[in-house]
Amino acid sequence: MDKELVRQYAERNPEIRELFERHQALERELEGLIRKSYLTASEEVRKKQIQKEKLALKDRIYALIKQEGG
């Protein structure tokens, strides 16, 4: 994700800002899981959920940027 591009649009569009902040929070949560040497079954499931949600957020963010002419 081109974070600088998203930040530029996030300054003008509150929906993009909210989605980007959620994406960043999920990124931090995912990094915490990745740092572990072993994941429980529920942590593995959560890891997959985070990855899917991050991808959906990224797609939505870029769709909004495209709508704004980016």
C-alpha positions as CSV (number, residue, x, y, z in Angstrom):
1,M,0.0,0.0,0.0
2,D,1.3,3.4,-0.9
3,K,0.9,4.9,2.5
4,E,2.0,8.4,1.4
5,L,-0.7,8.5,-1.3
6,V,-3.3,7.3,1.1
7,R,-2.3,9.9,3.7
8,Q,-2.7,12.7,1.2
9,Y,-6.3,11.6,0.5
10,A,-7.0,10.8,4.1
11,E,-6.4,14.5,4.9
12,R,-9.4,15.4,2.7
13,N,-11.6,12.4,3.1
14,P,-12.7,11.3,6.6
15,E,-13.9,7.9,5.3
16,I,-10.4,7.1,3.8
17,R,-8.8,8.3,7.0
18,E,-11.0,6.0,9.1
19,L,-10.4,3.0,6.9
20,F,-6.6,3.7,6.8
21,E,-6.5,4.0,10.6
22,R,-8.3,0.6,10.9
23,H,-5.9,-0.9,8.4
24,Q,-2.9,0.4,10.5
25,A,-4.4,-1.0,13.7
26,L,-4.8,-4.4,12.0
27,E,-1.3,-4.2,10.8
28,R,0.0,-3.7,14.3
29,E,-2.1,-6.6,15.6
30,L,-0.8,-8.8,12.8
31,E,2.8,-7.9,13.5
32,G,2.2,-9.0,17.1
33,L,1.0,-12.4,16.0
34,I,3.8,-12.8,13.4
35,R,6.5,-12.1,16.1
36,K,5.3,-15.1,18.1
37,S,7.2,-18.3,17.6
38,Y,4.0,-20.4,17.9
39,L,0.4,-19.6,17.3
40,T,-2.5,-21.4,18.8
41,A,-5.3,-22.5,16.6
42,S,-7.4,-19.5,17.5
43,E,-4.5,-17.2,16.8
44,E,-4.0,-18.8,13.4
45,V,-7.7,-18.1,12.7
46,R,-7.4,-14.5,13.9
47,K,-4.3,-14.1,11.7
48,K,-6.2,-15.2,8.6
49,Q,-9.2,-12.9,9.6
50,I,-6.8,-9.9,9.9
51,Q,-5.2,-10.6,6.6
52,K,-8.6,-10.8,4.8
53,E,-9.9,-7.7,6.5
54,K,-6.7,-5.7,5.7
55,L,-7.1,-6.7,2.0
56,A,-10.8,-5.7,2.0
57,L,-9.9,-2.3,3.6
58,K,-7.1,-1.8,1.1
59,D,-9.4,-2.4,-1.8
60,R,-12.0,0.0,-0.4
61,I,-9.4,2.7,0.2
62,Y,-8.1,2.5,-3.3
63,A,-11.7,2.5,-4.7
64,L,-12.4,5.7,-2.8
65,I,-9.1,7.2,-4.1
66,K,-10.0,6.3,-7.6
67,Q,-13.4,7.9,-7.2
68,E,-11.7,11.1,-6.2
69,G,-9.6,11.1,-9.3
70,G,-6.4,9.5,-7.9
